[in-house]
Amino acid sequence: MQTTLDSVESVQVSSESVVSFQSELPLPLQQAMLHFIEQHPNWDQYRLVQAALAGFLVQNGVDSREITRVYVGNMFRRASLLPGV
């Protein structure tokens, strides 16, 4: 798995930061993400990456209420619980 971080840029937005980056993803990961987003239209690439990153951090011992809230918030948005969506 080759991942390269080409650029990172932070911009302060109120109390949160926005980080932009480019990364090469293995084709199977790209395909799985695309398939997931196509099957779950209430998800987009940004929500998926936020949930994945927060989930990884929580599962690997980051003890932060804020990170846990990001994870739970992305996983259980009200829209994601609607049938047929």
Rosetta silent file (secondary structure, phi, psi, omega in degrees, C-alpha in Angstrom):
SEQUENCE: MQTTLDSVESVQVSSESVVSFQSELPLPLQQAMLHFIEQHPNWDQYRLVQAALAGFLVQNGVDSREITRVYVGNMFRRASLLPGV
SCORE:     score description
SCORE:     0.000 S_00000001
   1 L     0.000  114.226  179.119    0.000    0.000    0.000 S_00000001
   2 L  -106.607  120.822  176.998    1.634    3.171   -1.137 S_00000001
   3 L  -126.467  129.917  176.633    0.284    6.408    0.225 S_00000001
   4 L  -121.885  139.261  176.760    1.926    9.739   -0.360 S_00000001
   5 E  -101.079  103.630 -174.118    1.027   12.987    1.281 S_00000001
   6 E   -77.814  -43.492 -178.909    1.627   15.584   -1.404 S_00000001
   7 E  -153.257  148.331  176.418    0.539   18.727    0.395 S_00000001
   8 E  -132.903  130.957 -179.664   -1.009   19.777    3.656 S_00000001
   9 E  -138.584  125.991  177.629   -2.618   23.148    4.218 S_00000001
  10 E  -107.103  138.323  176.081   -4.446   24.256    7.365 S_00000001
  11 E  -130.878  127.767  179.766   -6.913   27.108    7.467 S_00000001
  12 E   -74.398  125.201  177.098   -8.499   28.250   10.737 S_00000001
  13 E  -128.704  107.670 -173.670  -12.305   28.165   10.563 S_00000001
  14 L    45.185 -121.483 -177.036  -13.918   29.263   13.855 S_00000001
  15 L   -95.878    1.813 -179.009  -12.890   26.654   16.435 S_00000001
  16 E  -116.006  155.318  175.581  -12.163   23.903   13.879 S_00000001
  17 E  -106.292  147.728  174.124   -9.363   23.467   11.364 S_00000001
  18 E  -110.288  126.411  179.781   -9.757   22.399    7.774 S_00000001
  19 E  -117.260  124.672  176.318   -6.926   20.273    6.415 S_00000001
  20 E  -104.984  137.205  176.428   -6.600   19.635    2.701 S_00000001
  21 E  -152.621  158.333  174.151   -4.397   16.860    1.425 S_00000001
  22 E  -117.302  137.391 -179.011   -3.831   14.681   -1.574 S_00000001
  23 E  -145.571  136.287  173.689   -3.052   11.046   -1.162 S_00000001
  24 L   -77.786  130.409  178.532   -2.637    8.167   -3.554 S_00000001
  25 L  -113.709  144.228  174.287   -4.977    5.344   -2.597 S_00000001
  26 L   -60.109  145.704 -177.174   -4.734    1.752   -3.735 S_00000001
  27 H   -54.396  -43.643  179.425   -7.304    0.983   -6.430 S_00000001
  28 H   -60.305  -35.543  178.050   -9.263   -1.528   -4.284 S_00000001
  29 H   -68.814  -42.536  176.665   -9.683    1.127   -1.565 S_00000001
  30 H   -59.891  -45.629 -178.774  -10.833    3.716   -4.110 S_00000001
  31 H   -64.514  -41.557  179.417  -13.325    1.266   -5.579 S_00000001
  32 H   -64.676  -41.522  178.213  -14.670    0.264   -2.167 S_00000001
  33 H   -62.939  -46.610  179.698  -15.136    3.914   -1.161 S_00000001
  34 H   -60.559  -44.741  179.295  -16.911    4.723   -4.433 S_00000001
  35 H   -62.245  -44.420  179.980  -19.172    1.688   -4.102 S_00000001
  36 H   -60.286  -47.149 -178.164  -20.026    2.550   -0.496 S_00000001
  37 H   -65.208  -37.286  177.069  -20.868    6.176   -1.369 S_00000001
  38 H   -65.093  -36.347 -178.925  -22.993    5.065   -4.337 S_00000001
  39 H   -81.350  -17.888 -177.651  -24.925    2.668   -2.081 S_00000001
  40 L  -131.000   81.385 -172.696  -25.288    5.242    0.730 S_00000001
  41 L   -64.433  -13.747  176.836  -26.132    8.617   -0.849 S_00000001
  42 L   -82.687   -2.905  175.000  -26.258   10.364    2.530 S_00000001
  43 L  -103.981  149.456  170.583  -22.497    9.747    2.831 S_00000001
  44 L  -133.758  177.107 -175.413  -19.800   11.606    0.913 S_00000001
  45 H   -62.480  -31.554 -177.674  -16.026   11.280    0.765 S_00000001
  46 H   -71.850  -45.146  178.482  -15.529   13.880    3.497 S_00000001
  47 H   -64.499  -40.601  179.960  -17.866   12.237    5.982 S_00000001
  48 H   -63.133  -44.878  179.767  -16.371    8.824    5.203 S_00000001
  49 H   -66.890  -41.240  177.798  -12.796   10.010    5.765 S_00000001
  50 H   -60.497  -46.569 -179.393  -13.759   11.842    8.981 S_00000001
  51 H   -64.032  -42.380 -178.903  -15.523    8.749   10.354 S_00000001
  52 H   -65.198  -44.975 -179.152  -12.652    6.451    9.344 S_00000001
  53 H   -66.311  -46.101  178.825   -9.964    8.671   10.841 S_00000001
  54 H   -63.502  -42.454  178.079  -11.872    9.294   14.068 S_00000001
  55 H   -61.138  -43.647  177.529  -12.720    5.587   14.359 S_00000001
  56 H   -59.205  -47.012 -178.372   -9.082    4.627   13.856 S_00000001
  57 H   -63.659  -44.298  179.349   -7.934    7.075   16.528 S_00000001
  58 H   -62.786  -45.212 -178.526  -10.569    5.956   19.048 S_00000001
  59 H   -67.974  -18.575 -178.678   -9.816    2.263   18.438 S_00000001
  60 L  -108.953   26.527  166.930   -6.105    2.911   18.906 S_00000001
  61 L    94.710    4.988  176.187   -6.290    4.551   22.274 S_00000001
  62 L   -72.086  117.174 -176.566   -6.883    8.250   21.669 S_00000001
  63 L   -99.745   82.630 -176.999   -8.822    9.248   24.766 S_00000001
  64 L  -138.795  120.911  178.162  -10.648   12.342   23.581 S_00000001
  65 H   -60.172  -37.846 -179.540  -14.308   13.107   24.052 S_00000001
  66 H   -64.427  -42.614  179.206  -14.196   15.422   21.019 S_00000001
  67 H   -66.389  -40.914  177.568  -12.791   12.697   18.735 S_00000001
  68 H   -62.001  -39.710  177.435  -15.375   10.222   20.011 S_00000001
  69 H   -63.352  -40.358  177.440  -18.111   12.770   19.257 S_00000001
  70 H   -61.184  -45.686 -179.440  -16.819   13.190   15.689 S_00000001
  71 H   -61.652  -53.386 -178.075  -16.852    9.423   15.220 S_00000001
  72 H   -64.671  -40.246  179.223  -20.307    8.868   16.697 S_00000001
  73 H   -60.496  -40.146  178.615  -21.691   11.951   14.975 S_00000001
  74 H   -74.301  -36.073 -177.574  -20.573   10.699   11.566 S_00000001
  75 H   -74.293  -31.837 -171.683  -21.691    7.130   12.157 S_00000001
  76 L  -124.955   40.823  173.096  -25.130    7.936   13.503 S_00000001
  77 L   -61.861  143.802 -179.299  -26.352   11.048   11.728 S_00000001
  78 H   -52.792  -42.564 -178.781  -30.118   11.179   11.719 S_00000001
  79 H   -61.078  -31.241 -178.093  -30.184   11.073    7.907 S_00000001
  80 H   -74.853  -11.480 -179.746  -28.214    7.819    7.926 S_00000001
  81 H   -95.551   -5.888 -179.464  -30.942    6.140    9.976 S_00000001
  82 L   -72.999  134.007  179.613  -33.742    6.890    7.520 S_00000001
  83 L   -65.709  141.345  176.932  -35.010    3.792    5.685 S_00000001
  84 L    80.419    3.301 -179.301  -34.238    3.686    1.991 S_00000001
  85 L  -112.584    0.000    0.000  -31.494    6.324    2.206 S_00000001
